[in-house]
Amino acid sequence: MGQELAGKVAIVTGGASGIGRATVELFAREGARVVVADVSADEGEALAGGLGDAVAFKRTDVSDADEVQALVDFAVHRFGGLHVMCNNAGISSSFRRFLRDDLRDYDRVMAVNLFGVIIGTQRAGRHMAEHGGGSIINTSSIGGLTGGGPPISYRTSKAAIAQFSRMVATDVAEYGIRVNCIAPGHIATGITNYDLGPTIEVDQPLQRRGTTQDVAEAVLFLASDRSAQITGITVPVDGGTVAGRPVRRMTAAPAGSENAGSA
Ligand SMILES: NC(=O)c1ccc[n+]([C@@H]2O[C@H](COP(=O)([O-])OP(=O)(O)OC[C@H]3O[C@@H](n4cnc5c(N)ncnc54)[C@H](O)[C@@H]3O)[C@@H](O)[C@H]2O)c1
């Protein structure tokens, strides 16, 4: 166990479960004081209660600007500052084909996934700008970096998060604030409540199953001073999925090709 985040205060939205929970646990192990922000109060309070005095829960709906401001104020009041903001909360959208989709979940998906990231970045950034800077990590998705089909509202929101983060990174750099994104892919959590196996087999070059811990490690790197020279990027944590589909070893190679004669 290192102390990569010793002396730092962090907020993790959507921190009660899945990737957010793994991030909270890793940050706490690395010496940070952490505020878990989530709409799920039972899970959030249980998580914070089990991690001791360095972790607190604040019920927050990230789509509500006043609640996000109250969250930032809570972190500053409870732990004396705010150095790392992980805008991780997100929800999925309909998998219906586009022309048959009534788009009834569109507003909520944009409010939570996109506005939640925008307002979290702004309110944390305002504090950081006046207190020497900080690191903001926004959660996009491989679904926002690649083409393809549904869930269309979700993937559109995730693409916008990556673009938003690039743009804001340039806008707030003068205050010592870094803004980066992670783009997880095919991680078993509450949001991926379907069998990931067939998709991983076809789409993911590294066939190992990615974990919430894998994603948390990338978030830790972007949160810590090890990434002090990095801003405005999006890091896929996806077993190579964005790079392209796996190239399988050929068993019957054409004569004269590189693989001819090999197993
Ligand atoms: N699991 C994956 O494969 C994957 C892939 C790409 C991106 N992501 C993204 O990772 C992030 C975390 O998702 P996860 O996979 O851990 O799923 P999850 O469902 O386990 O976690 C999402 C958390 O966000 C919380 N939340 C939902 N709406 C909220 C709101 N309005 N305000 C505050 N909290 C809210 C939920 O209560 C939950 O605790 C999401 O942004 C998701 O889109 C996940």
PDBQT file of the ligand as one rigid body, heavy atoms in Angstrom, charges set to zero:
ROOT
HETATM    1  N1  LIG A 301     -19.229  -0.751 -16.155  1.00  0.00    +0.000 N 
HETATM    2  C1  LIG A 301     -18.777  -0.432 -17.353  1.00  0.00    +0.000 C 
HETATM    3  O1  LIG A 301     -18.425  -1.303 -18.175  1.00  0.00    +0.000 OA
HETATM    4  C2  LIG A 301     -18.681   1.009 -17.759  1.00  0.00    +0.000 A 
HETATM    5  C3  LIG A 301     -18.210   1.287 -19.049  1.00  0.00    +0.000 A 
HETATM    6  C4  LIG A 301     -18.106   2.601 -19.440  1.00  0.00    +0.000 A 
HETATM    7  C5  LIG A 301     -18.435   3.623 -18.569  1.00  0.00    +0.000 A 
HETATM    8  N2  LIG A 301     -18.916   3.322 -17.331  1.00  0.00    +0.000 N 
HETATM    9  C6  LIG A 301     -19.263   4.451 -16.469  1.00  0.00    +0.000 C 
HETATM   10  O2  LIG A 301     -18.703   4.278 -15.197  1.00  0.00    +0.000 OA
HETATM   11  C7  LIG A 301     -19.458   5.047 -14.258  1.00  0.00    +0.000 C 
HETATM   12  C8  LIG A 301     -19.759   4.190 -13.044  1.00  0.00    +0.000 C 
HETATM   13  O3  LIG A 301     -20.670   3.168 -13.437  1.00  0.00    +0.000 OA
HETATM   14  P1  LIG A 301     -20.572   1.683 -12.889  1.00  0.00    +0.000 P 
HETATM   15  O4  LIG A 301     -20.248   0.811 -14.038  1.00  0.00    +0.000 OA
HETATM   16  O5  LIG A 301     -19.740   1.606 -11.683  1.00  0.00    +0.000 OA
HETATM   17  O6  LIG A 301     -22.126   1.410 -12.560  1.00  0.00    +0.000 OA
HETATM   18  P2  LIG A 301     -22.917   1.421 -11.167  1.00  0.00    +0.000 P 
HETATM   19  O7  LIG A 301     -24.347   1.424 -11.563  1.00  0.00    +0.000 OA
HETATM   20  O8  LIG A 301     -22.401   0.334 -10.300  1.00  0.00    +0.000 OA
HETATM   21  O9  LIG A 301     -22.516   2.816 -10.483  1.00  0.00    +0.000 OA
HETATM   22  C9  LIG A 301     -23.156   4.015 -10.794  1.00  0.00    +0.000 C 
HETATM   23  C10 LIG A 301     -23.397   4.775  -9.493  1.00  0.00    +0.000 C 
HETATM   24  O10 LIG A 301     -23.919   6.079  -9.820  1.00  0.00    +0.000 OA
HETATM   25  C11 LIG A 301     -24.956   6.352  -8.909  1.00  0.00    +0.000 C 
HETATM   26  N3  LIG A 301     -25.856   7.357  -9.480  1.00  0.00    +0.000 N 
HETATM   27  C12 LIG A 301     -26.780   7.191 -10.452  1.00  0.00    +0.000 A 
HETATM   28  N4  LIG A 301     -27.424   8.341 -10.688  1.00  0.00    +0.000 NA
HETATM   29  C13 LIG A 301     -26.891   9.271  -9.851  1.00  0.00    +0.000 A 
HETATM   30  C14 LIG A 301     -27.129  10.646  -9.623  1.00  0.00    +0.000 A 
HETATM   31  N5  LIG A 301     -28.089  11.304 -10.301  1.00  0.00    +0.000 N 
HETATM   32  N6  LIG A 301     -26.390  11.279  -8.699  1.00  0.00    +0.000 NA
HETATM   33  C15 LIG A 301     -25.442  10.620  -7.975  1.00  0.00    +0.000 A 
HETATM   34  N7  LIG A 301     -25.180   9.307  -8.149  1.00  0.00    +0.000 NA
HETATM   35  C16 LIG A 301     -25.892   8.646  -9.079  1.00  0.00    +0.000 A 
HETATM   36  C17 LIG A 301     -25.622   5.024  -8.675  1.00  0.00    +0.000 C 
HETATM   37  O11 LIG A 301     -26.435   5.016  -7.496  1.00  0.00    +0.000 OA
HETATM   38  C18 LIG A 301     -24.425   4.090  -8.588  1.00  0.00    +0.000 C 
HETATM   39  O12 LIG A 301     -23.935   4.005  -7.263  1.00  0.00    +0.000 OA
HETATM   40  C19 LIG A 301     -20.695   5.527 -15.017  1.00  0.00    +0.000 C 
HETATM   41  O13 LIG A 301     -20.526   6.859 -15.429  1.00  0.00    +0.000 OA
HETATM   42  C20 LIG A 301     -20.734   4.618 -16.213  1.00  0.00    +0.000 C 
HETATM   43  O14 LIG A 301     -21.400   5.199 -17.315  1.00  0.00    +0.000 OA
HETATM   44  C21 LIG A 301     -19.045   2.038 -16.902  1.00  0.00    +0.000 A 
ENDROOT
TORSDOF 0
